[in-house]
Amino acid sequence: MITLDNLTRRFGATTAVDALNATIPAGAITALLGPNGAGKTTTLNLLTTLLEPSDGTATVAGCDLRTDGAGVRRAIGYVPEHGTVYEGLTADEYLELAGRIRGLSTAEITARATPLLERFEVADARGNRLGTFSKGMRRKVLVTAALLPGHRCCCSTSRWT
Protein backbone atom coordinates (compact mmCIF):
# COMPACT_ATOMS: atom_id res chain seq x y z
CA MET A 1 0.00 0.00 0.00
CA ILE A 2 1.11 3.53 -0.74
CA THR A 3 -0.21 6.42 1.32
CA LEU A 4 0.44 10.07 0.50
CA ASP A 5 -0.24 12.61 3.25
CA ASN A 6 -0.10 16.25 2.11
CA LEU A 7 2.95 15.37 0.00
CA THR A 8 4.45 18.59 -1.31
CA ARG A 9 7.55 19.49 -3.29
CA ARG A 10 8.68 23.00 -4.08
CA PHE A 11 11.53 24.16 -6.27
CA GLY A 12 12.18 27.71 -5.10
CA ALA A 13 8.94 29.64 -5.56
CA THR A 14 7.44 26.94 -7.80
CA THR A 15 5.25 24.25 -6.23
CA ALA A 16 5.54 21.11 -8.35
CA VAL A 17 3.45 18.85 -6.09
CA ASP A 18 0.91 20.57 -3.84
CA ALA A 19 -0.41 18.74 -0.76
CA LEU A 20 -1.13 15.48 -2.58
CA ASN A 21 -3.25 12.99 -0.63
CA ALA A 22 -3.97 9.46 -1.82
CA THR A 23 -4.15 5.86 -0.73
CA ILE A 24 -3.20 3.21 -3.28
CA PRO A 25 -4.11 -0.30 -2.12
CA ALA A 26 -1.67 -3.19 -2.45
CA GLY A 27 -2.00 -4.88 -5.84
CA ALA A 28 -3.58 -1.86 -7.52
CA ILE A 29 -2.41 -0.54 -10.86
CA THR A 30 -2.52 3.23 -10.74
CA ALA A 31 -1.69 5.89 -13.31
CA LEU A 32 -0.85 9.52 -12.70
CA LEU A 33 -2.41 11.52 -15.51
CA GLY A 34 -1.91 15.15 -16.40
CA PRO A 35 -0.27 17.55 -18.80
CA ASN A 36 3.45 18.24 -18.95
CA GLY A 37 4.55 20.03 -15.80
CA ALA A 38 1.68 18.68 -13.68
CA GLY A 39 4.04 17.00 -11.19
CA LYS A 40 3.72 13.35 -12.23
CA THR A 41 7.45 12.65 -12.50
CA THR A 42 8.19 14.72 -9.41
CA THR A 43 5.66 12.63 -7.46
CA LEU A 44 7.34 9.41 -8.59
CA ASN A 45 10.75 10.87 -7.76
CA LEU A 46 9.44 11.60 -4.27
CA LEU A 47 8.01 8.09 -3.89
CA THR A 48 11.30 6.51 -4.94
CA THR A 49 13.32 8.81 -2.63
CA LEU A 50 15.12 10.49 -5.53
CA LEU A 51 13.76 13.75 -4.12
CA GLU A 52 12.87 14.78 -0.58
CA PRO A 53 9.46 16.27 0.16
CA SER A 54 9.26 19.94 1.11
CA ASP A 55 6.25 19.16 3.30
CA GLY A 56 4.06 16.18 4.09
CA THR A 57 5.12 12.60 3.78
CA ALA A 58 4.24 9.24 2.28
CA THR A 59 4.60 5.59 3.18
CA VAL A 60 5.39 2.79 0.78
CA ALA A 61 4.77 -0.76 2.04
CA GLY A 62 4.75 0.64 5.57
CA CYS A 63 8.06 2.50 5.19
CA ASP A 64 8.06 6.28 5.73
CA LEU A 65 9.81 8.37 3.07
CA ARG A 66 11.30 10.71 5.64
CA THR A 67 12.48 8.20 8.25
CA ASP A 68 13.07 4.97 6.32
CA GLY A 69 14.25 5.83 2.81
CA ALA A 70 16.26 2.60 2.60
CA GLY A 71 13.12 0.61 3.41
CA VAL A 72 11.20 2.46 0.71
CA ARG A 73 13.94 1.70 -1.83
CA ARG A 74 13.90 -1.99 -0.86
CA ALA A 75 10.13 -2.08 -1.44
CA ILE A 76 10.18 -0.38 -4.86
CA GLY A 77 11.38 -1.49 -8.26
CA TYR A 78 11.91 1.53 -10.49
CA VAL A 79 11.85 1.60 -14.29
CA PRO A 80 12.84 5.04 -15.60
CA GLU A 81 11.35 6.42 -18.80
CA HIS A 82 14.62 6.05 -20.68
CA GLY A 83 15.83 2.85 -19.04
CA THR A 84 18.62 1.22 -21.01
CA VAL A 85 19.74 -2.36 -21.43
CA TYR A 86 23.00 -3.93 -22.52
CA GLU A 87 22.07 -4.70 -26.11
CA GLY A 88 24.75 -7.38 -26.50
CA LEU A 89 23.27 -9.50 -23.70
CA THR A 90 20.38 -11.89 -24.01
CA ALA A 91 17.33 -11.26 -21.84
CA ASP A 92 18.43 -14.14 -19.59
CA GLU A 93 21.95 -12.73 -19.28
CA TYR A 94 20.62 -9.28 -18.45
CA LEU A 95 18.26 -10.67 -15.81
CA GLU A 96 21.09 -12.78 -14.37
CA LEU A 97 23.22 -9.64 -14.07
CA ALA A 98 20.38 -7.62 -12.50
CA GLY A 99 19.52 -10.40 -10.07
CA ARG A 100 23.11 -11.09 -9.02
CA ILE A 101 23.65 -7.38 -8.31
CA ARG A 102 20.72 -7.68 -5.90
CA GLY A 103 22.17 -10.78 -4.25
CA LEU A 104 19.94 -13.41 -5.83
CA SER A 105 21.12 -16.87 -6.82
CA THR A 106 20.74 -18.17 -10.37
CA ALA A 107 17.97 -20.50 -9.18
CA GLU A 108 16.09 -17.60 -7.56
CA ILE A 109 16.49 -15.46 -10.67
CA THR A 110 15.15 -18.19 -12.94
CA ALA A 111 12.26 -19.01 -10.60
CA ARG A 112 11.22 -15.36 -10.33
CA ALA A 113 11.87 -14.29 -13.93
CA THR A 114 10.18 -17.16 -15.76
CA PRO A 115 6.58 -16.44 -14.70
CA LEU A 116 7.06 -12.72 -15.34
CA LEU A 117 8.53 -13.27 -18.81
CA GLU A 118 5.66 -15.65 -19.57
CA ARG A 119 3.08 -13.15 -18.34
CA PHE A 120 4.69 -10.41 -20.45
CA GLU A 121 4.78 -12.79 -23.44
CA VAL A 122 8.54 -12.54 -24.01
CA ALA A 123 9.62 -15.90 -22.57
CA ASP A 124 10.14 -17.39 -26.05
CA ALA A 125 12.67 -14.64 -26.84
CA ARG A 126 14.62 -14.82 -23.57
CA GLY A 127 17.65 -16.34 -25.34
CA ASN A 128 17.79 -13.54 -27.93
CA ARG A 129 20.02 -10.47 -27.69
CA LEU A 130 18.28 -7.40 -26.30
CA GLY A 131 19.52 -5.40 -29.29
CA THR A 132 17.03 -7.34 -31.42
CA PHE A 133 14.07 -6.57 -29.13
CA SER A 134 11.44 -3.93 -29.82
CA LYS A 135 11.20 -1.02 -27.38
CA GLY A 136 8.16 -2.65 -25.78
CA MET A 137 9.93 -5.98 -25.33
CA ARG A 138 12.94 -4.24 -23.76
CA ARG A 139 10.61 -2.45 -21.37
CA LYS A 140 9.10 -5.77 -20.30
CA VAL A 141 12.59 -7.09 -19.53
CA LEU A 142 13.33 -3.93 -17.51
CA VAL A 143 10.12 -4.40 -15.51
CA THR A 144 11.03 -8.04 -14.92
CA ALA A 145 14.45 -6.96 -13.66
CA ALA A 146 12.83 -4.37 -11.37
CA LEU A 147 10.53 -7.01 -9.88
CA LEU A 148 13.17 -9.76 -9.44
CA PRO A 149 14.05 -8.93 -5.83
CA GLY A 150 10.41 -9.36 -4.82
CA HIS A 151 9.64 -5.65 -4.68
CA ARG A 152 6.10 -4.90 -3.60
CA CYS A 153 5.81 -1.87 -5.85
CA CYS A 154 7.01 -1.01 -9.34
CA CYS A 155 7.15 2.61 -10.48
CA SER A 156 7.69 3.82 -14.02
CA THR A 157 7.82 7.29 -15.53
CA SER A 158 6.61 6.26 -18.96
CA ARG A 159 3.30 5.31 -20.46
CA TRP A 160 2.39 1.70 -21.09
CA THR A 161 0.47 0.18 -23.93
C-alpha positions as CSV (number, residue, x, y, z in Angstrom):
1,M,0.0,0.0,0.0
2,I,1.1,3.5,-0.7
3,T,-0.2,6.4,1.3
4,L,0.4,10.1,0.5
5,D,-0.2,12.6,3.2
6,N,-0.1,16.2,2.1
7,L,2.9,15.4,0.0
8,T,4.4,18.6,-1.3
9,R,7.5,19.5,-3.3
10,R,8.7,23.0,-4.1
11,F,11.5,24.2,-6.3
12,G,12.2,27.7,-5.1
13,A,8.9,29.6,-5.6
14,T,7.4,26.9,-7.8
15,T,5.2,24.3,-6.2
16,A,5.5,21.1,-8.4
17,V,3.4,18.8,-6.1
18,D,0.9,20.6,-3.8
19,A,-0.4,18.7,-0.8
20,L,-1.1,15.5,-2.6
21,N,-3.3,13.0,-0.6
22,A,-4.0,9.5,-1.8
23,T,-4.1,5.9,-0.7
24,I,-3.2,3.2,-3.3
25,P,-4.1,-0.3,-2.1
26,A,-1.7,-3.2,-2.5
27,G,-2.0,-4.9,-5.8
28,A,-3.6,-1.9,-7.5
29,I,-2.4,-0.5,-10.9
30,T,-2.5,3.2,-10.7
31,A,-1.7,5.9,-13.3
32,L,-0.9,9.5,-12.7
33,L,-2.4,11.5,-15.5
34,G,-1.9,15.2,-16.4
35,P,-0.3,17.6,-18.8
36,N,3.5,18.2,-18.9
37,G,4.6,20.0,-15.8
38,A,1.7,18.7,-13.7
39,G,4.0,17.0,-11.2
40,K,3.7,13.4,-12.2
41,T,7.4,12.6,-12.5
42,T,8.2,14.7,-9.4
43,T,5.7,12.6,-7.5
44,L,7.3,9.4,-8.6
45,N,10.7,10.9,-7.8
46,L,9.4,11.6,-4.3
47,L,8.0,8.1,-3.9
48,T,11.3,6.5,-4.9
49,T,13.3,8.8,-2.6
50,L,15.1,10.5,-5.5
51,L,13.8,13.8,-4.1
52,E,12.9,14.8,-0.6
53,P,9.5,16.3,0.2
54,S,9.3,19.9,1.1
55,D,6.2,19.2,3.3
56,G,4.1,16.2,4.1
57,T,5.1,12.6,3.8
58,A,4.2,9.2,2.3
59,T,4.6,5.6,3.2
60,V,5.4,2.8,0.8
61,A,4.8,-0.8,2.0
62,G,4.7,0.6,5.6
63,C,8.1,2.5,5.2
64,D,8.1,6.3,5.7
65,L,9.8,8.4,3.1
66,R,11.3,10.7,5.6
67,T,12.5,8.2,8.2
68,D,13.1,5.0,6.3
69,G,14.2,5.8,2.8
70,A,16.3,2.6,2.6
71,G,13.1,0.6,3.4
72,V,11.2,2.5,0.7
73,R,13.9,1.7,-1.8
74,R,13.9,-2.0,-0.9
75,A,10.1,-2.1,-1.4
76,I,10.2,-0.4,-4.9
77,G,11.4,-1.5,-8.3
78,Y,11.9,1.5,-10.5
79,V,11.9,1.6,-14.3
80,P,12.8,5.0,-15.6
81,E,11.3,6.4,-18.8
82,H,14.6,6.0,-20.7
83,G,15.8,2.8,-19.0
84,T,18.6,1.2,-21.0
85,V,19.7,-2.4,-21.4
86,Y,23.0,-3.9,-22.5
87,E,22.1,-4.7,-26.1
88,G,24.7,-7.4,-26.5
89,L,23.3,-9.5,-23.7
90,T,20.4,-11.9,-24.0
91,A,17.3,-11.3,-21.8
92,D,18.4,-14.1,-19.6
93,E,22.0,-12.7,-19.3
94,Y,20.6,-9.3,-18.5
95,L,18.3,-10.7,-15.8
96,E,21.1,-12.8,-14.4
97,L,23.2,-9.6,-14.1
98,A,20.4,-7.6,-12.5
99,G,19.5,-10.4,-10.1
100,R,23.1,-11.1,-9.0
101,I,23.6,-7.4,-8.3
102,R,20.7,-7.7,-5.9
103,G,22.2,-10.8,-4.2
104,L,19.9,-13.4,-5.8
105,S,21.1,-16.9,-6.8
106,T,20.7,-18.2,-10.4
107,A,18.0,-20.5,-9.2
108,E,16.1,-17.6,-7.6
109,I,16.5,-15.5,-10.7
110,T,15.2,-18.2,-12.9
111,A,12.3,-19.0,-10.6
112,R,11.2,-15.4,-10.3
113,A,11.9,-14.3,-13.9
114,T,10.2,-17.2,-15.8
115,P,6.6,-16.4,-14.7
116,L,7.1,-12.7,-15.3
117,L,8.5,-13.3,-18.8
118,E,5.7,-15.7,-19.6
119,R,3.1,-13.2,-18.3
120,F,4.7,-10.4,-20.4
121,E,4.8,-12.8,-23.4
122,V,8.5,-12.5,-24.0
123,A,9.6,-15.9,-22.6
124,D,10.1,-17.4,-26.1
125,A,12.7,-14.6,-26.8
126,R,14.6,-14.8,-23.6
127,G,17.6,-16.3,-25.3
128,N,17.8,-13.5,-27.9
129,R,20.0,-10.5,-27.7
130,L,18.3,-7.4,-26.3
131,G,19.5,-5.4,-29.3
132,T,17.0,-7.3,-31.4
133,F,14.1,-6.6,-29.1
134,S,11.4,-3.9,-29.8
135,K,11.2,-1.0,-27.4
136,G,8.2,-2.6,-25.8
137,M,9.9,-6.0,-25.3
138,R,12.9,-4.2,-23.8
139,R,10.6,-2.4,-21.4
140,K,9.1,-5.8,-20.3
141,V,12.6,-7.1,-19.5
142,L,13.3,-3.9,-17.5
143,V,10.1,-4.4,-15.5
144,T,11.0,-8.0,-14.9
145,A,14.5,-7.0,-13.7
146,A,12.8,-4.4,-11.4
147,L,10.5,-7.0,-9.9
148,L,13.2,-9.8,-9.4
149,P,14.0,-8.9,-5.8
150,G,10.4,-9.4,-4.8
151,H,9.6,-5.6,-4.7
152,R,6.1,-4.9,-3.6
153,C,5.8,-1.9,-5.9
154,C,7.0,-1.0,-9.3
155,C,7.1,2.6,-10.5
156,S,7.7,3.8,-14.0
157,T,7.8,7.3,-15.5
158,S,6.6,6.3,-19.0
159,R,3.3,5.3,-20.5
160,W,2.4,1.7,-21.1
161,T,0.5,0.2,-23.9
